[in-house]
Amino acid sequence: MRISRRAERIEPFYVMEVAKAAQQLARDVAHSDRPMIFLNIGEPDFTAPPLVQEAAARAIRDGRTQYTHATGLEALRERISGWYAQRFGVNVPARRIVITAGASAALQLACLALIEAGDEILMPDPSYPCNRQFVSAADGNAVLIPTTAAERYQLSATKVEEHWGPKTRGVLLASPSNPTGTSIHPDELRRIHSFVQGRGGVTLLDEIYLGLSYEETFGHTALAIDDQVVSINSFSKYFNMTGWRLGWMVVPDALVPAIERLAQNLFICASTVAQYAALACFEPASIAEYERRRSEFKARRDWFIPQLRAMGLPVPVMPDGAFYAWADCSDAAHRLGVEGSWDFAFEAMRRAHVAFTPGRDFGQADTSRFIRFSTANSMAQLQEAAARLKSVLT
């Protein structure tokens, strides 16, 4: 069978490839005294809180399971609009909010609506691997720009200007970022967007971890800058609804009809049950629980990263959001007698029964030296993982 060139150029999602290997090893050691600890997938160990679960059950019981409008339930769009006003002090009209089948669908819709064949989209290196595949699937080209710890692994206006070319269509950024957990300073983001707008380009911003910001400096939505920013968000991370596959995007008024047409044809609508459940995310009791969990994620970060640094796995920049640690494993790999983060990840998995993600997925510039830990697991699991890693590295 002839496979399309579009499909052939999509790279494997190595995070999931490593996850498969970890699952196989986990089965092999399931009955040992050291079952596998998974710090490789960015998935909260918390599930949807009680009011959300009850709302889902109620929707099923009441038969509210048929298609919704392609842009989503009006009530949910209004709730999200209210959340932006209450949490960020930003007026985001519900008419500009489109509910999607996860942030992945939102990114696909944005890329299909805005990218022509051959267009270039500037992205930081490292960055979330699937984002560049969305660009590729829209027949665009992701241009990865190396970043440094001094830049918080984020693009600057200066770098965007330096790399802007005749085929450049815009930028795709993430704040906070996966894999580094670092954010773009609001002033720098404003400068980037101003330059992009001046060149007639588009600013796409992945804000799915915005609810999990830990520092006031960075906990602001880019929608406060301009209504021409395209913001992607999700119920997966802050709202702990990963498998529900529900997200949203905020787009300029002029873009809504195109996104709606694409959504009608590609998805019809997001899960109706998930949408009714998500209405309960914004109840005061749910928000209070999410904030308690956010404090727990911060406590895990504050404990785990010093542990990594103490055992020779330095984290060059303390993440200000999300639940990741981007650690340099150069010295640690040498101590285990291997080269690079890929071999180090599999060797540590074999010896310590701790799974984490090598940097291979996240870019091309220096990523072979880095590994990504997810600190979304429980404190007890993080403590046990740290003890095991320390035992094989010292």
SVG drawing of the C-alpha trace seen along z (x, -y; Angstrom):
<svg xmlns="http://www.w3.org/2000/svg" viewBox="-33 -46 65 57">
<polyline fill="none" stroke="black" stroke-width="0.4" points="0.0,0.0 1.3,-3.5 1.6,-5.7 1.3,-9.4 4.4,-11.5 2.6,-13.6 2.2,-10.5 5.7,-9.3 7.4,-12.5 5.6,-12.5 8.1,-11.3 7.3,-8.8 6.3,-10.2 9.3,-8.8 7.7,-9.7 5.2,-7.0 7.8,-4.6 9.7,-4.8 6.4,-4.4 5.8,-1.1 9.2,0.1 8.6,-1.0 5.3,0.8 6.9,4.0 9.6,3.9 6.9,3.1 5.1,6.3 8.4,8.2 9.1,6.7 5.5,6.5 6.0,9.0 9.4,7.8 10.1,5.7 10.7,2.7 7.8,2.3 8.2,-0.4 7.8,-4.0 6.6,-6.1 7.9,-9.6 7.8,-9.7 4.3,-10.8 2.9,-14.3 -0.3,-13.2 -1.6,-14.3 -2.1,-11.5 -5.2,-13.3 -8.5,-12.6 -11.5,-14.8 -12.9,-16.1 -16.3,-14.9 -18.5,-17.6 -17.1,-16.9 -17.6,-13.2 -21.1,-13.8 -21.9,-16.1 -20.7,-13.5 -22.9,-10.8 -25.8,-13.2 -25.4,-14.0 -25.4,-10.3 -28.4,-9.6 -30.4,-12.5 -29.6,-11.5 -27.5,-14.6 -25.2,-12.7 -26.1,-14.0 -24.0,-16.3 -23.4,-19.8 -22.7,-22.8 -19.2,-22.4 -17.9,-25.3 -19.1,-23.7 -21.8,-24.2 -22.6,-27.8 -22.8,-27.4 -19.3,-26.0 -17.9,-28.8 -19.5,-31.3 -17.9,-29.5 -14.5,-29.7 -15.0,-33.4 -15.9,-34.0 -12.8,-32.1 -10.6,-34.4 -12.2,-37.4 -12.0,-36.1 -8.6,-34.5 -6.7,-36.8 -8.8,-39.9 -9.1,-39.6 -12.2,-40.0 -12.5,-37.1 -15.9,-37.0 -17.5,-33.6 -18.0,-34.0 -14.2,-33.8 -13.9,-30.5 -14.1,-27.2 -14.4,-23.9 -12.2,-21.2 -11.4,-17.5 -8.4,-18.2 -5.6,-20.8 -4.3,-18.5 -7.5,-19.1 -7.2,-22.9 -3.6,-22.9 -4.6,-20.9 -7.4,-23.3 -5.2,-26.3 -2.5,-25.0 -4.9,-23.9 -6.6,-27.3 -3.5,-29.4 -0.7,-27.6 -0.2,-27.2 2.1,-24.6 5.7,-25.7 5.0,-28.2 7.6,-28.2 6.7,-28.4 9.3,-29.4 9.5,-27.3 12.0,-27.0 14.3,-24.1 13.5,-22.3 9.7,-22.2 6.8,-19.7 7.4,-17.4 3.8,-17.0 3.5,-20.8 6.0,-20.6 4.1,-17.5 0.9,-19.6 2.8,-22.1 4.1,-19.3 0.6,-17.8 -0.6,-21.1 2.2,-21.0 4.2,-23.7 7.8,-23.5 8.7,-23.9 11.9,-25.8 13.5,-24.9 15.6,-27.7 18.1,-26.6 17.6,-28.3 19.7,-28.3 19.2,-28.2 19.9,-31.9 16.9,-32.4 14.8,-30.1 14.6,-27.8 12.2,-30.3 12.4,-32.4 13.2,-36.1 12.0,-38.9 15.6,-39.2 15.8,-35.6 12.5,-35.7 13.7,-38.7 17.0,-37.0 15.3,-33.9 12.3,-35.6 12.5,-34.9 10.4,-35.3 8.5,-32.0 7.9,-32.6 4.2,-32.6 4.5,-33.0 5.6,-31.5 4.3,-28.6 5.3,-29.1 4.4,-27.4 4.2,-29.1 4.7,-27.3 6.6,-24.9 6.8,-21.2 9.6,-19.9 11.2,-22.6 8.3,-24.0 9.5,-27.6 7.5,-30.5 8.1,-33.6 8.2,-36.9 5.1,-38.9 7.2,-41.8 9.2,-39.6 6.1,-38.0 4.7,-41.4 7.8,-42.2 7.6,-39.0 3.9,-39.5 4.5,-43.1 7.3,-42.0 5.2,-39.2 2.2,-41.4 4.4,-44.0 5.4,-41.3 1.8,-40.2 2.4,-36.9 0.5,-34.9 1.3,-34.3 0.2,-30.8 0.5,-30.1 0.1,-26.8 -1.1,-27.8 -2.3,-24.4 -0.2,-24.6 -1.1,-28.2 -3.3,-27.2 -0.2,-25.5 1.9,-28.6 3.7,-29.0 5.1,-32.5 3.1,-35.7 5.6,-37.1 4.6,-34.4 1.0,-33.5 -0.6,-35.7 -2.4,-34.8 -1.1,-36.2 -4.7,-37.2 -4.1,-40.2 -1.7,-41.5 -3.9,-41.5 -7.1,-39.8 -5.1,-38.7 -3.1,-36.1 -4.4,-32.5 -4.3,-30.7 -4.6,-27.0 -5.8,-25.6 -6.9,-22.3 -8.9,-20.6 -6.2,-17.9 -3.5,-19.5 -4.9,-22.1 -8.3,-20.5 -7.1,-16.9 -9.2,-15.5 -6.6,-14.0 -8.6,-11.1 -11.7,-13.1 -10.1,-14.7 -11.4,-18.2 -9.7,-21.5 -10.4,-24.9 -8.9,-27.7 -9.4,-31.4 -9.1,-33.0 -9.7,-36.4 -13.3,-37.1 -12.2,-36.9 -10.9,-33.3 -14.0,-31.8 -15.9,-30.9 -12.9,-29.1 -12.3,-27.2 -15.9,-26.3 -16.0,-24.9 -13.0,-22.8 -14.3,-21.6 -17.7,-20.6 -15.9,-18.5 -13.1,-17.0 -14.6,-16.5 -18.4,-17.4 -17.9,-18.3 -16.0,-17.5 -17.3,-14.9 -20.8,-16.0 -20.5,-14.2 -17.0,-15.7 -18.4,-19.2 -21.3,-18.8 -18.8,-17.5 -16.5,-20.4 -19.2,-22.9 -18.6,-21.7 -14.9,-22.5 -15.7,-26.2 -17.8,-25.6 -16.2,-27.2 -15.6,-23.9 -13.9,-22.5 -11.7,-25.6 -10.7,-25.3 -9.7,-21.7 -7.7,-22.5 -5.9,-25.2 -5.1,-22.7 -3.7,-20.4 -1.7,-23.2 0.0,-23.7 0.7,-20.0 2.4,-20.1 4.5,-23.0 5.5,-21.1 6.6,-18.2 8.7,-20.4 10.3,-22.1 11.3,-18.8 12.3,-16.8 14.5,-19.2 17.0,-19.7 17.2,-16.0 18.1,-15.7 20.7,-18.4 22.2,-16.7 22.7,-13.4 24.4,-15.1 21.4,-15.6 21.4,-19.4 18.2,-21.3 19.6,-24.5 16.4,-26.5 13.9,-26.0 10.5,-25.5 7.9,-28.2 5.0,-26.1 3.7,-22.7 5.1,-19.6 8.4,-18.8 12.1,-18.8 14.6,-19.2 17.8,-17.7 21.3,-17.4 22.3,-13.8 25.8,-14.1 27.8,-13.3 25.2,-10.7 25.3,-8.9 29.1,-8.7 28.9,-7.2 26.6,-4.5 28.9,-3.8 26.6,-5.0 26.5,-7.9 23.6,-10.3 20.1,-10.6 18.5,-7.8 20.9,-5.1 20.9,-6.6 17.1,-6.5 17.0,-2.8 19.9,-1.9 18.4,-3.7 15.0,-2.1 16.7,1.3 18.7,0.7 16.5,-1.5 13.0,-0.6 12.3,-4.3 11.0,-5.5 11.6,-9.0 11.9,-10.5 15.1,-11.1 15.5,-14.4 15.4,-12.9 11.7,-13.9 12.0,-17.6 14.4,-19.0 17.8,-18.8 20.1,-21.3 21.8,-19.6 18.7,-17.6 20.8,-14.4 22.2,-15.6 18.9,-16.1 16.1,-14.0 12.6,-15.0 11.1,-13.9 7.4,-14.4 6.7,-15.4 2.9,-14.8 3.3,-11.6 2.7,-11.4 5.3,-12.7 5.7,-9.1 6.5,-7.9 8.9,-10.8 10.7,-10.0 11.1,-6.4 12.3,-7.2 14.9,-9.7 16.2,-7.0 16.5,-4.4 18.3,-6.8 20.6,-7.9 21.5,-4.2 22.6,-3.5 24.3,-6.9 26.5,-7.0"/>
</svg>
